[in-house]
Amino acid sequence: MPRKGITGHDEWVVTEALATAYVALEQLPEKHRPKTHMDDIKKLLASGREPATVSLHLAQAKCRLNPDIDPLQIYEEYGISSDLYG
């Protein structure tokens, strides 16, 4: 069976990259945040995905970028119930 795209999971790789980029930009001081680009990244993330899926990708990215923060706190910050992932 032929691979779809370049890696076989291109959409997932791009989604993870966009979520990680968004969370990293979100952590910059307010005056250094490229708001227009962040809005565009958010639109790209939301395109064709359920809001809950976007929240999950963002929460997972924040967990990776902030290993010292309690993951359950991060999931709750993004509106994900700790009942589902705790």
Secondary structure, DSSP 8 states (H G I E B T S, - for coil): ---STTTS-HHHHHHHHHHHHHHHHHTS-GGG--HHHHHHHHHHHHTTS-HHHHHHHHHHHHHHH-TTS-HHHHHHHTT--HHHH-
